Amino acid sequence: MRSIVPAILVTLVYVGFRVYGTRDRRLSKGLLMEAVAFALCSYVVMWLYRTFWLREGMSNYGDACPNGYEMAQDPANPQQQTCLPTGHQTFTIKEGFLGKKK
């Protein structure tokens, strides 16, 4: 159901532009069929774009998650992973350059 809403919005925008943005102000069956065909074509093109070319693989944290986070599937986009908080440390903290002095 979620994927049909953008197609309906595209159809409404197309009809609104043709009726109010051009000199031809008639709302006819032919115009509605043209708008539906335009929405279908744009839906297919955007689906192909998202499926084959849009391979972002973005994460806010880089390749490794910070301490207290665990890598998991992104709930918004199942094609990528993100870091989710675990509530406890996931690895021990190592001392860096500003650690204990000898």
GROMACS elastic network, one bead per residue, 0.5 to 0.9 nm:
[ bonds ]
;  ai    aj funct       b0    kb
    1     4     6  0.55200   500
    1     5     6  0.70774   500
    2     5     6  0.57495   500
    2     6     6  0.78716   500
    3     6     6  0.62862   500
    3     7     6  0.73215   500
    3    43     6  0.88292   500
    4     7     6  0.52360   500
    4     8     6  0.63516   500
    4     9     6  0.87816   500
    5     8     6  0.51449   500
    5     9     6  0.62376   500
    5    10     6  0.86751   500
    6    10     6  0.60985   500
    6    11     6  0.85611   500
    6    39     6  0.85577   500
    6    43     6  0.80831   500
    7    10     6  0.51069   500
    7    11     6  0.62109   500
    7    12     6  0.87007   500
    7    36     6  0.81963   500
    7    39     6  0.53387   500
    7    40     6  0.69640   500
    7    42     6  0.80474   500
    7    43     6  0.64809   500
    8    11     6  0.50611   500
    8    12     6  0.62418   500
    8    13     6  0.86554   500
    8    36     6  0.83347   500
    8    39     6  0.74493   500
    9    12     6  0.50977   500
    9    13     6  0.61199   500
    9    14     6  0.84957   500
    9    39     6  0.85432   500
   10    13     6  0.51368   500
   10    14     6  0.60337   500
   10    15     6  0.85671   500
   10    35     6  0.80098   500
   10    36     6  0.85787   500
   10    38     6  0.80961   500
   10    39     6  0.56630   500
   10    42     6  0.83151   500
   10    43     6  0.89942   500
   11    14     6  0.51535   500
   11    15     6  0.61763   500
   11    16     6  0.84996   500
   11    32     6  0.79895   500
   11    34     6  0.89457   500
   11    35     6  0.51536   500
   11    36     6  0.58597   500
   11    37     6  0.86866   500
   11    38     6  0.73395   500
   11    39     6  0.55555   500
   11    40     6  0.89499   500
   12    15     6  0.51616   500
   12    16     6  0.59427   500
   12    17     6  0.84576   500
   12    35     6  0.78575   500
   13    16     6  0.50116   500
   13    17     6  0.59947   500
   13    18     6  0.85071   500
   13    35     6  0.88450   500
   14    17     6  0.51869   500
   14    18     6  0.61652   500
   14    19     6  0.85961   500
   14    35     6  0.59703   500
   14    38     6  0.80835   500
   14    39     6  0.83652   500
   15    18     6  0.51212   500
   15    19     6  0.60169   500
   15    20     6  0.83639   500
   15    27     6  0.80073   500
   15    31     6  0.71704   500
   15    32     6  0.70160   500
   15    34     6  0.88970   500
   15    35     6  0.62969   500
   16    19     6  0.52268   500
   16    20     6  0.57710   500
   16    21     6  0.73539   500
   17    20     6  0.53829   500
   17    22     6  0.71000   500
   18    21     6  0.54803   500
   18    22     6  0.55548   500
   18    23     6  0.83364   500
   18    24     6  0.72361   500
   18    25     6  0.73630   500
   18    26     6  0.87751   500
   18    27     6  0.87485   500
   18    31     6  0.82779   500
   19    22     6  0.61850   500
   19    23     6  0.76887   500
   19    24     6  0.63515   500
   19    26     6  0.63957   500
   19    27     6  0.66950   500
   20    23     6  0.76743   500
   20    24     6  0.81733   500
   20    25     6  0.64644   500
   21    24     6  0.84776   500
   21    25     6  0.84730   500
   22    25     6  0.69448   500
   24    27     6  0.87142   500
   26    31     6  0.84720   500
   27    30     6  0.83794   500
   27    31     6  0.64867   500
   27    32     6  0.76193   500
   28    31     6  0.52520   500
   28    32     6  0.64861   500
   28    33     6  0.87946   500
   29    32     6  0.50988   500
   29    33     6  0.62086   500
   29    34     6  0.85768   500
   30    33     6  0.50976   500
   30    34     6  0.61053   500
   30    35     6  0.85796   500
   31    35     6  0.61220   500
   31    36     6  0.86254   500
   32    35     6  0.50095   500
   32    36     6  0.61817   500
   32    37     6  0.85998   500
   33    36     6  0.50816   500
   33    37     6  0.61568   500
   33    38     6  0.85485   500
   34    37     6  0.51077   500
   34    38     6  0.61243   500
   34    39     6  0.86143   500
   35    39     6  0.61086   500
   35    40     6  0.85637   500
   36    39     6  0.50302   500
   36    40     6  0.61209   500
   36    41     6  0.85957   500
   37    40     6  0.50759   500
   37    41     6  0.61542   500
   37    42     6  0.85657   500
   38    41     6  0.51594   500
   38    42     6  0.60846   500
   38    43     6  0.84743   500
   39    42     6  0.51340   500
   39    43     6  0.59849   500
   39    44     6  0.86179   500
   40    43     6  0.50679   500
   40    44     6  0.62556   500
   40    45     6  0.86533   500
   41    44     6  0.52171   500
   41    45     6  0.61735   500
   41    46     6  0.86147   500
   42    45     6  0.50798   500
   42    46     6  0.60432   500
   42    47     6  0.84180   500
   43    46     6  0.52586   500
   43    47     6  0.60206   500
   43    48     6  0.85852   500
   44    47     6  0.50652   500
   44    48     6  0.61557   500
   44    49     6  0.85509   500
   45    48     6  0.51746   500
   45    49     6  0.61677   500
   45    50     6  0.87269   500
   46    50     6  0.60923   500
   46    51     6  0.84274   500
   47    50     6  0.51776   500
   47    51     6  0.59810   500
   47    52     6  0.84635   500
   48    51     6  0.50863   500
   48    52     6  0.58261   500
   48    53     6  0.75225   500
   48    54     6  0.89818   500
   49    52     6  0.56138   500
   49    53     6  0.51533   500
   49    54     6  0.60727   500
   50    53     6  0.60647   500
   50    55     6  0.77142   500
   51    54     6  0.64482   500
   51    55     6  0.79309   500
   52    55     6  0.73162   500
   53    56     6  0.88409   500
   54    57     6  0.89194   500
   55    58     6  0.87190   500
   55    79     6  0.81418   500
   55    80     6  0.86867   500
   56    79     6  0.88666   500
   56    80     6  0.78850   500
   57    79     6  0.73736   500
   57    80     6  0.51796   500
   57    81     6  0.73138   500
   58    61     6  0.88127   500
   58    62     6  0.79266   500
   58    80     6  0.69779   500
   58    81     6  0.78011   500
   58    82     6  0.80331   500
   59    62     6  0.57790   500
   59    63     6  0.78883   500
   59    80     6  0.78877   500
   59    81     6  0.68279   500
   59    82     6  0.54622   500
   59    83     6  0.75784   500
   60    65     6  0.89162   500
   60    82     6  0.72535   500
   60    83     6  0.77683   500
   61    64     6  0.66229   500
   61    65     6  0.57598   500
   61    66     6  0.71660   500
   61    82     6  0.78799   500
   61    83     6  0.71534   500
   62    65     6  0.70724   500
   64    70     6  0.88420   500
   64    71     6  0.79177   500
   64    83     6  0.85645   500
   65    68     6  0.81010   500
   65    69     6  0.57404   500
   65    70     6  0.62113   500
   65    71     6  0.64785   500
   65    82     6  0.83485   500
   65    83     6  0.58489   500
   65    84     6  0.85533   500
   66    69     6  0.57148   500
   66    70     6  0.80439   500
   66    83     6  0.81669   500
   66    90     6  0.84632   500
   67    70     6  0.82682   500
   67    85     6  0.89501   500
   67    88     6  0.83295   500
   67    89     6  0.56650   500
   67    90     6  0.55836   500
   67    91     6  0.62530   500
   67    92     6  0.81803   500
   67    93     6  0.81225   500
   68    84     6  0.85041   500
   68    85     6  0.58820   500
   68    86     6  0.56766   500
   68    87     6  0.61687   500
   68    88     6  0.52882   500
   68    90     6  0.51454   500
   68    91     6  0.77603   500
   69    83     6  0.56667   500
   69    84     6  0.52367   500
   69    86     6  0.54132   500
   69    87     6  0.77824   500
   69    88     6  0.81369   500
   69    89     6  0.76980   500
   69    90     6  0.67912   500
   70    82     6  0.81890   500
   70    83     6  0.52679   500
   70    84     6  0.53577   500
   70    85     6  0.62980   500
   70    86     6  0.64187   500
   70    90     6  0.74625   500
   71    74     6  0.89506   500
   71    81     6  0.65337   500
   71    82     6  0.56413   500
   71    84     6  0.63725   500
   71    85     6  0.89785   500
   72    75     6  0.87338   500
   72    80     6  0.87917   500
   72    81     6  0.54647   500
   72    82     6  0.56024   500
   72    83     6  0.60880   500
   72    84     6  0.66285   500
   73    76     6  0.88091   500
   73    77     6  0.78993   500
   73    78     6  0.60422   500
   73    79     6  0.77845   500
   73    80     6  0.62980   500
   73    82     6  0.61359   500
   73    83     6  0.83981   500
   74    77     6  0.53423   500
   74    78     6  0.55450   500
   74    79     6  0.76078   500
   74    80     6  0.58534   500
   74    82     6  0.52603   500
   74    83     6  0.81508   500
   74    84     6  0.87998   500
   75    78     6  0.61974   500
   75    80     6  0.89987   500
   75    81     6  0.86106   500
   75    82     6  0.87077   500
   76    80     6  0.89480   500
   77    80     6  0.60113   500
   77    81     6  0.80673   500
   78    81     6  0.73764   500
   85    88     6  0.81475   500
   86    89     6  0.76769   500
   86    90     6  0.78804   500
   89    92     6  0.71851   500
   89    93     6  0.88787   500
   94    99     6  0.87476   500
   95    98     6  0.72606   500
   95    99     6  0.50315   500
   95   100     6  0.76760   500
   96    99     6  0.54175   500
   96   100     6  0.88450   500
   97   100     6  0.86143   500
   98   101     6  0.79450   500
